[in-house]
Amino acid sequence: MTLIEMLTVVSILLILLSIVAPAVNSARISALQKQGSMQFQRFIHALRDYYSEYQSYPPFMELSEDIGAVFELGSRVNSQNFIRALSGKEPNGSALTAEHLRLNPKRIVFLEISPDDLLKTSTGDREEDRIADIFNNEKIFILLENPSDDDRRIPQILFPEAIKAFVPEAGLLSDIAIWSIHSDPRKNVRSWK
């Protein structure tokens, strides 16, 4: 094999790699979005179970009379309370303290917090008290529809402008919606598709 033949083969391989690499990356992001959507579905089921048990959402998720509530998990305190209310434990896994018992008085486990639900640090460790999506994004929003509403549909108008384009015009046929917003729009995750 001559040098020219070898350079030709290497050039062809590099061209093929440049064609295949973006497709593989796109498929990887799509698979992660699906995994993130399933993570948010777990959160929704836990919130519904919590509501069934206590006839209200966790006390830090205040509902207004007519429209429901939007709640952001982005702060450490909000993440900690989310973990306490739905896991029935402190973020470190110990029993709920008397101070936090109001979040889940019966200490029922509505959601098992997995390492994938927690924020990953730059060293690869997980912060036990910070919720994040599959792309390690903490900007997670939960929109709760008022349970007394007979429609069980979240109107499009209740969603922030940044997410309205992804919501059907007739609204979302659900009582809870969860989404995250990432600086890379391909990494935004929604509980609905």
C-alpha positions in Angstrom: 0.0 0.0 0.0 1.5 3.3 -1.0 1.4 6.5 1.0 -1.2 8.1 -1.3 -3.5 5.1 -0.9 -3.2 5.2 2.9 -3.9 8.9 3.0 -6.9 8.3 0.8 -8.3 5.7 3.1 -7.7 7.9 6.2 -9.4 10.8 4.4 -12.4 8.7 3.6 -12.6 7.4 7.2 -12.4 11.0 8.6 -15.2 12.1 6.2 -17.4 9.2 7.4 -16.6 10.0 11.0 -17.6 13.6 10.5 -21.0 12.5 9.1 -21.7 9.9 11.8 -20.5 11.8 14.9 -23.3 14.4 14.9 -26.0 11.7 14.4 -24.6 9.7 17.3 -24.6 12.8 19.5 -28.1 13.7 18.5 -29.3 10.2 19.3 -27.5 10.4 22.7 -29.2 13.7 23.6 -32.6 12.3 22.5 -32.1 9.2 24.7 -31.2 11.4 27.7 -34.2 13.6 27.1 -36.4 10.5 27.2 -34.7 9.4 30.5 -35.3 12.9 31.9 -38.9 12.8 30.9 -39.3 9.5 32.8 -37.6 11.1 35.8 -40.2 13.9 35.8 -43.0 11.3 35.4 -41.7 9.7 38.6 -41.9 13.1 40.4 -45.4 13.6 39.1 -46.6 10.2 40.4 -45.0 10.9 43.8 -46.8 14.3 44.0 -50.1 12.7 43.0 -49.6 10.0 45.7 -48.8 12.7 48.2 -51.9 14.5 47.3 -54.0 11.3 47.6 -52.7 10.7 51.1 -52.8 14.2 52.5 -55.5 15.9 50.3 -53.0 18.7 49.5 -49.6 19.1 47.9 -46.5 19.6 50.1 -47.0 22.8 52.2 -44.2 24.6 50.5 -46.0 24.3 47.2 -48.7 26.9 47.8 -51.8 26.8 45.5 -53.8 29.9 44.7 -57.6 29.5 44.5 -58.0 29.8 40.8 -54.8 29.0 38.9 -52.7 26.6 40.8 -48.9 27.2 41.4 -45.6 27.3 39.7 -42.7 26.1 41.9 -39.0 26.1 41.1 -36.7 23.5 42.5 -33.6 25.6 41.8 -32.7 26.6 45.3 -31.1 24.3 47.9 -33.9 24.9 50.4 -36.6 24.0 47.8 -34.7 20.8 46.8 -34.3 19.8 50.4 -38.0 20.3 51.1 -39.0 18.4 47.9 -36.8 15.5 49.1 -38.2 15.6 52.6 -41.8 15.7 51.5 -41.6 13.0 48.9 -39.0 10.6 50.4 -40.2 10.9 54.0 -36.5 11.3 55.1 -33.9 14.1 55.5 -31.7 14.5 52.4 -28.9 12.6 54.1 -31.2 9.6 54.5 -31.9 10.0 58.3 -35.3 10.2 59.8 -37.3 13.4 59.4 -36.5 15.8 62.2 -39.4 17.3 64.3 -38.8 20.6 62.5 -39.5 19.1 59.1 -42.1 16.5 60.1 -44.9 18.8 58.8 -43.7 18.1 55.3 -44.6 14.4 55.6 -46.1 13.7 59.0 -46.5 9.9 58.3 -43.0 9.6 56.9 -44.4 7.8 53.8 -42.0 7.1 51.0 -43.7 8.5 47.8 -40.4 8.7 45.9 -37.1 6.9 46.2 -34.4 9.6 45.4 -31.8 8.0 43.1 -28.3 9.3 42.5 -29.5 10.4 39.0 -32.0 12.7 40.6 -29.2 14.7 42.4 -26.9 17.4 41.2 -23.5 16.1 40.1 -20.5 18.2 41.2 -17.4 19.0 39.0 -15.6 16.2 40.8 -18.3 13.7 39.9 -19.8 13.4 43.4 -23.6 13.9 44.0 -25.0 16.6 46.3 -27.5 14.7 48.5 -29.7 17.8 48.9 -29.9 19.2 45.4 -32.3 17.9 42.8 -31.2 18.2 39.1 -32.4 16.8 35.8 -30.6 14.2 33.7 -28.4 17.0 32.1 -27.4 18.2 35.6 -29.6 21.2 35.4 -31.2 22.6 38.6 -33.6 24.9 36.9 -36.6 22.6 37.2 -40.2 24.0 37.4 -43.4 22.3 38.6 -46.8 23.7 37.6 -49.6 22.4 39.7 -53.2 22.7 38.5 -55.8 23.5 41.2 -57.2 20.1 42.1 -60.7 21.6 42.7 -60.8 22.4 39.0 -63.0 19.9 37.2 -61.3 20.3 33.8 -57.9 18.7 34.9 -56.2 20.6 32.1 -53.5 23.2 32.5 -54.2 26.1 30.2 -51.4 27.2 27.9 -51.6 30.7 29.3 -50.3 29.5 32.7 -47.0 28.5 31.2 -44.1 31.0 31.0 -43.3 32.4 27.6 -40.1 30.3 27.2 -42.1 27.1 27.4 -45.5 28.0 25.8 -44.3 26.9 22.3 -44.0 23.4 23.6 -47.5 23.3 25.1 -50.6 22.4 23.0 -52.8 25.4 22.3 -55.7 23.7 24.1 -53.6 23.3 27.1 -51.9 20.3 28.7 -54.2 17.4 29.7 -52.7 16.8 33.0 -52.8 18.2 36.6 -49.0 18.5 37.0 -46.4 19.6 34.5 -42.6 19.5 35.1 -39.9 21.0 32.9 -36.4 22.2 33.0 -34.7 25.0 31.0 -31.1 24.6 30.0 -28.8 27.0 28.2 -28.6 24.5 25.3 -32.3 24.2 24.1 -31.6 20.6 23.0 -31.2 19.7 26.7 -34.5 21.1 27.8 -36.6 18.3 29.4 -40.4 18.2 29.7 -42.7 15.7 31.4 -44.9 15.7 28.3 -44.1 15.4 24.6 
